[in-house]
Amino acid sequence: MTQAKTICPYCGVGCGVTATVDAGTLSAVEGDREHPANYGRLCVKGSALHETLGNQGRLTHPRIDGVEVSWDNALSTTAERLNTLRAEHGNHSVAAYLSGQLLTEDYYVANKLFKGFLGTPHLDTNSRLCMASAVAGYKRAFGADAVPCNYEDLEEAELVVLVGSNLAWNHPVLYQRIKVAKERNPLMRLVVIDPRVTDSCEIADLYLGIKPGSDAYLFNGLLAWMTQREKLDTRYLERHTEGFEDALAAAQQTAGSVVEVAAVCDVDPERLETFYYWFASQLHVVTLYSQGVNQSASGTDKCNAIINCHLAGGKIGLPGAGPFSITGQPNAMGGREVGGLANQLAAHMDYHTPGAFELVSRFWATDSLTPSLPEGPGYKAVELFEAIERGEIKALWVMATNPAISLPDAARVRAALEKCPLVIVSECAAHTDLLPYADIVLPASGWSEKDGTVTNSERRISRQRGMLPPPGEARHDWWIICEVAKRLGYAEAFNYAHPWEIFDEHARLSAFENGIEGSPKRVFDISGLVGLGQEGYDTLAPIQWPVTVQAPHGTARLFEEGEFATANGRAKLLAIHPQGPEQSLSAAYPLRLNTGRIRDQWHTMTRTARSPRLMNHRAEPFMDVHPDDADTAGVSDQGLAVLTAAKGEFRARVRVSNAQRRGEVFVPIHWTDCFTQQARSSALIDCITDPLSGQPESKHGAVALAPLATEWQATLLVAEGVTESTPWCTSAYWTRIPMRSCQRWQLANTQSVNDWLAQLKTWLPGDVSVVSQDPTNGRLRAACVENGQLRWWLMVGPPNELPGLAWLEARFNDERLSDTHRRRLLAGCDDGAADTGPVVCSCHQVGQTTIVNAIREGDTSVEALGARLACGTQCGSCIPELKSLIEEERPHARTKQSLATEVV
């Protein structure tokens, strides 16, 4: 048994993980108590990492045109087909689309190959979908993509402002750090600015439920208010900034009064002014912003509206102060460091950076090559797929991402992929929406196998260590890229034997001619990590860049001296003219759509769905709808409904919620065709992007809501391996829910079934062993037992009639059903077995019914519930939901005195 320290592969927090490897299996994970990002904390996704591993469902062999081939054949064919298309259509006819799931070393060699040696600028990343506006905002203000803050600032702040971020669900470890800091410092305040009442509001001192898209108005109003009340840091503005007069004029023109801003944002004026007063009166303020700000057609302007206020108040470069963009992926920042965006070269240099073209050319020794390094930016993500659709891009290599589901207007993306002459996919999962479009499939290693570095949201570089061998013939991405490069004729430039050699080159490039001849010094500089060698690389401790001779232990905070990365060393305030969402509402599409993540899932679920307990919190795709909108549309809580947009539709189960603003709907982003064909959120989003950042407007769709008029609903449980076909997927609604011992399907259709027993014969093998049917209401329960083993179980009826499925699922593990269990199959539970209800605490698998019963028996605090049931005692993500249940059930709770009386 051995232990290794690595990094969680989910969000941009970059939590340290201590993994235990036993007999070739990663048997357990826990938080690394020494890692400064999390100090031992893990969210429920991180704590379930070891449950997501295993060879099942992995790609293990290269494929060419659907046929398994050797690696030599795959690599040679990849090189030959790329060269053929380049020869016929030019170097700019090839492109790559990368991912924040890649390690920095993978990213570096991919960027070097495509931009440096293939001579195409068309290399972009899925980070374009989540962080590009934040990047553009930092560059405009500071002269560099440089996040000034660190996580300790969240604990040292007097005021933390969450804007467009449900931190409690999307970055739970940071939320818990803020929560603990508030408990230690009663004077610390938290403000949540979000159209939805989210779990992040649990510890909020003030909530502003703004109208979607009105963020820039709110912060323009703050800048104007600070000026009116003489709350500016005039000395800081004079010494360290420029552009204030123009920024203020725009703010006063568009948001000159609290009443005006409150009307535009649709918030209470007194609450708005309270926020303004708190922000202006405190020096140590951190504004933490995420996708709710970035994913907009004017996301860059929103970011700069926030930054303007920090610069105007001198609230930057100090402990507990600064505008802090929190990244969504584990290595979104690492990808930006090496040039993973289409408008970048490498080492934080852009095409317009003075001297950057010549500098990178000299370093990579491409200045004498034909083709040479491209001289201008390439296509950003949405533009890239539009170029494929036009026939301009002939070859696309996609690595570790799924554009067939994640990009807006996914149907258009799929049509583009269908017509692309060459699609190469490097992937570790055997079943994704993208693979059917791939001509060449290259099996890649995954987390626990990959070895390299990642950079988290606070600029902290950490080692992600490989602990297990890749399954079958899967290989590391950097190796795959380098082997193709060698076959393309670039062996000398890609002759790496180990990731540390790539990292060393990356570090040397960061320092190469950095700041010479009077040019601004590039902020990204890790020259202090040059020459580590393999031993130093393997033992590298987490460290924040810049890392230089002057700062050998890293840099916790940027711009402490007020010196920025601009030509004159001054930060720039921008004149912001706010705009509403481009995707406008209409009579046909009257509801504003909001998209986002949920607590226990990650992106397209290729990893998290492998852990059945992570499927229990929100098992089906859903839509959150305000009660008034539900009444208007004629939909009901837990009923099925359809959202329709100009580009497509979305079918899911309704959750009626007062947390939604009237006229708005929330849907999750995670479900794909592997789990349901009707709930792809990207089908509802138009291809509208921020003109500066290229980031899609994924937060502001326009939709119509209507009930899905079904004749029946059903729940089907099927043992693994019973059937490879799924004929029930022709239903109007279906979703697959992985469980430990079987697969669960929720089904519904708009056409009735006259004979269910005949229908079952067309769907499933084996004869019906037990059945209970009531023709008067269409209810039916049936099961198939073969050789004493349960093969499948069906209930026709709405899901709210289901028994707790834990007992029933366990029966799929029985080698031979007992007579008692066989008699209880139709009931779906054993005599006296309790239905625990929907899972609230995923860490300890505690259900809502169990929690409600405990509350009614007198456990009316989170601490009491934790002592009794263990819920809320591990990652803490379920605590807001526990508190909501306590408030709902408190009137029904019995006091300890009444309980004592009952016992007597």
Secondary structure, 3 states (H helix, E strand, C coil): CEEEEEECCCCCCCCEEEEEEECCEEEEEEECCCCCCCCCCCCHHHHCHHHHCCCCCECCCCEECCEECCHHHHHHHHHHHHHHHHHHHCHHHEEEEECCCCCHHHHHHHHHHHHHHCCCCCEEEHHHHCCHHHHHHHHHHHCCCCCCCCHHHHHHCCEEEEECCCHHHHCHHHHHHHHHHHHHCCCCEEEEECCCCCHHHHHCCEEECCCCCCHHHHHHHHHHHHHHCCCCCHHHHHHHEECHHHHHHHHHHHCCCHHHHHHHHCCCHHHHHHHHHHHHHCCCEEEEECHHHHCCCCHHHHHHHHHHHHHHCCCCCCCCCEEEECCCCCCHHHHHHCCCCCCEEECCEECCCCCHHHHHHHHHCCCCCCCCCCCCCCCCHHHHHHHHHHCCCCEEEEECCCHHHHCCCHHHHHHHHHHCCEEEEEECECCCCCHHHCCEEEEECCCCCCCEEEECCCCEEEEECCCCCCCCCCECHHHHHHHHHHHCCCCHHHCCCCHHHHHHHHHHHHHCCCCHHHCCCCCCCCHHHCCCHHHHHHCCCCEECCCCCCCCCCCCCCCCCCCCCCCCCCEECCCCCCCCCCCCCCCCCCEEEEEECCCCCCCCCCCHHHCHHHHCCCCCCEEEECHHHHHHHCCCCCCEEEEECCCCEEEEEEEECCCCCCCEEEEECCCCCCCCCCCCHHHHCCCCECCCCCCECCCCEEEEEEECCCCEEEEEEEECCCCCCCHHHHCCEEEEEECCCEEEEEEEECCCCCCHHHHHHHHCCCCCCEEEEECCCCEEEEEEEECCEEEEEEEECCHHHCCCHHHHHHHCCCCCCCHHHHHCCCCCCCCCCCCCCCEEECCCCEEHHHHHHHHHCCCCCHHHHHHHHCCCCCCCCCHHHHHHHHHHHHHHCCCHHHHHHHHC
